């Protein structure tokens, strides 16, 4: 396909979201003419220092987005990243699993919508919360 007929796609941002979006699009359609537009590129952007993290709580970031879509996108993203982490590409992309806690100043009334998708999920016990400095009125 000639350069003039190739579809042109602009991606804004060169962090984990922008670059991973570019990779997905290029994998799906190698003929795309992709351009990444950003103020800063690696190694000078936030993703290089803070890392990109997938969370089982998509609603936190996408409050007004349909819950079915949040689940669909969150699950697809998780499985895409899991495939990379468990492949030979993991070192190239500097991707790995990490464990951590998501803490709030109030007890969550329900479990995260993607708790069944992530590898390990559990609520901290009252004892663990106390060890982390949370008062008993939050438990």
C-alpha positions in Angstrom: 0.0 0.0 0.0 1.4 3.4 -0.9 2.3 5.9 1.8 -0.5 8.2 0.7 -3.2 5.5 1.1 -2.1 4.2 4.5 -4.4 5.1 7.4 -2.9 7.8 9.6 -3.3 7.5 13.4 -2.1 10.0 16.0 -1.7 8.8 19.6 -1.4 11.5 22.3 1.0 10.5 25.0 4.2 8.4 25.2 3.6 6.9 28.6 2.5 3.3 29.2 -1.0 3.9 27.8 0.1 5.7 24.6 2.9 3.3 23.8 0.9 0.2 24.6 -2.0 1.5 22.5 0.5 2.1 19.6 1.8 -1.5 20.0 -1.7 -3.0 20.0 -2.8 -1.0 16.9 0.4 -1.9 15.1 -0.1 -5.6 15.9 -3.7 -5.4 14.6 -2.9 -3.5 11.5 0.8 -3.3 10.5 -0.1 -1.0 7.6 -1.1 1.9 9.9 1.0 5.0 9.8 1.3 5.7 13.5 2.5 9.0 15.1 2.9 9.4 18.8 2.6 13.0 20.0 3.9 13.8 23.4 5.6 16.5 25.5 8.1 14.0 26.9 9.3 10.6 25.7 11.1 7.8 27.5 13.1 8.0 29.7 11.7 11.5 30.7 8.1 10.7 31.2 6.1 9.6 34.3 5.7 6.0 33.2 9.4 5.4 33.3 9.6 6.2 37.0 6.2 5.4 38.3 5.4 2.4 36.1 2.1 1.6 34.6 -0.1 -0.5 36.8 -3.3 -2.4 36.0 -5.9 -2.3 38.7 -9.0 -4.5 39.4 -11.0 -1.3 40.2 -11.6 0.3 36.8 -14.6 2.3 38.1 -12.3 4.5 40.1 -10.8 6.0 37.0 -13.8 5.7 34.6 -16.7 6.7 36.8 -19.1 7.7 34.0 -18.3 4.8 31.7 -20.7 1.9 31.3 -19.8 -0.9 33.8 -20.0 -3.6 31.1 -17.5 -1.6 29.0 -15.2 -1.1 32.0 -15.2 -4.9 32.7 -14.6 -5.7 29.0 -11.7 -3.3 28.7 -10.2 -4.1 32.0 -10.3 -7.9 31.4 -8.9 -7.5 27.9 -6.1 -5.3 29.2 -5.2 -7.7 31.9 -5.1 -10.7 29.6 -3.0 -8.8 27.1 -0.5 -7.8 29.7 -0.5 -11.2 31.3 0.4 -12.8 27.9 3.4 -10.4 27.6 4.5 -11.0 31.2 4.5 -14.7 30.7 6.3 -14.5 27.4 9.9 -14.0 26.3 9.1 -10.3 25.7 8.6 -9.5 29.4 12.3 -8.5 29.9 12.3 -6.3 26.7 9.2 -4.5 27.9 10.4 -4.5 31.6 7.0 -6.0 32.7 6.4 -8.2 35.7 3.8 -9.0 38.3 3.9 -7.1 41.5 1.8 -7.3 44.6 0.4 -4.4 46.5 -2.4 -2.9 48.5 -5.0 -0.5 47.5 -6.0 1.5 50.6 -8.8 4.0 51.0 -9.9 6.2 53.9 -13.2 4.3 54.0 -14.1 0.7 53.8 -15.2 -0.3 50.3 -18.8 -1.5 50.4 -18.3 -4.0 47.7 -15.5 -6.0 46.1 -13.8 -4.6 43.0 -15.6 -5.6 39.7 -12.6 -7.4 38.3 -11.5 -9.2 41.5 -12.1 -12.6 39.7 -9.8 -11.5 36.9 -6.7 -10.5 38.9 -4.4 -13.2 40.1 -4.7 -12.6 43.8 -7.4 -10.7 45.6 -8.4 -10.6 49.2 -9.5 -8.0 51.8 -7.1 -7.2 54.6 -8.0 -8.5 58.0 -8.8 -6.1 60.8 -5.5 -7.0 62.4 -3.6 -6.2 59.1 -5.4 -2.9 58.8 -4.5 -2.0 62.4 -0.8 -2.9 61.7 -1.0 -0.4 58.8 -2.2 2.3 61.1 -5.9 2.3 60.3 -8.3 3.1 63.1 -10.9 0.6 64.1 -13.8 2.9 63.1 -12.9 2.3 59.5 -13.2 -1.4 59.9 
